Amino acid sequence: MVTRIADAVSAYASAAASAAKPGISPPTGGPSFAEFVKGAAEGAVARLDQGEQVSAQAAVGKADLTDVVTAVSNAEVTLQTVVAVRDRVVQAYQEILRMPI
């Protein structure tokens, strides 16, 4: 999943670079949109992995129940957020497709 997200971010960045008009420079001082999306996706994957690792440690008796509940809750909220963002992106794409030319 991480490579597909990275590929999508790279494709977006190259499309944005090719669409840039001469004389107009992108804002500076902060991360680009592509970098922001990539960082958010990597953070989400890291939280999901952490929840999985803590759950595995609990299965063998090496983790506290409180840590397991916290990690799994964080992973669940992250997954719900990712699904909500995906749904909004699909909805926006469908609206663009319905626009008259």
C-alpha positions, 0 to 999 in steps of 0.5 A: 500500500505504501508504494502505491501511495508514494506512486500517486504522490509522485504522479501528482507532483510531476503533474503539478510541475508540468502544469506550472505556468511561467512567471508563477512560482509555488509558495515557499516556506512549507512542504508541498501538497505532495509532501504533506500527503505523503507524510500523512500517509506514512504516518497513518501506516506507522500507526497501523503497524504500531497497533499491530505490533502491540497486539502481537506482543499482547498475544504472547503476554509481553504487553500491558492491556492499557497499551494494547487498547490505546494502540488499537484505538489509535489504529482504528481512528486512523483507519476511519480517517483514511477511509473518510478521506478516500470516500471524499476523494472519490466523491470529488472525482465523481463530481468532476466527471459529472461536470459539463465540458 
